[in-house]
Amino acid sequence: RALKAPRTDVPLSLERTEHELIIRTPPHDETYDVYVVGYLPQAVTRIDRGENAGRTLTEVNVVRYIRKIGQSSGAAGEWKLSLSSLPGDASNVVALLQKPGHGAIVGAQTASIQ
């Protein structure tokens, strides 16, 4: 549920075209790091050996890729990322604006990339 609700302290837009992901930010007062996280909403793994043999493991929101793609200063910004640079099993992405130095996340937006 937390991923579905966009953070809007600093609104940002996330657009998927045929070949790239475009992240845009409006003008704002502070500087933020811009990250893209590619993730798989659900993965199911069958366990064949060991003490859990015969069971299945269900994982959710498995991060497959994380990358800082830039920094957003006070002016409006735009960043482009080729979809081919993301892992093939990362079916969704989230773009994040984070205060530098691993601070609070002030903006987030998700999109499907498949």
Secondary structure, DSSP 8 states (H G I E B T S, - for coil): -TTTS-EESS--EEEE-SSEEEEEE---SS-EEEEEEEEEEEEEEE--SSTTTT-EEEEEEEEEEEEEEEEE-SS-EEEEEEGGGS-TT--EEEEEEE-TTT--EEEEEEEE--
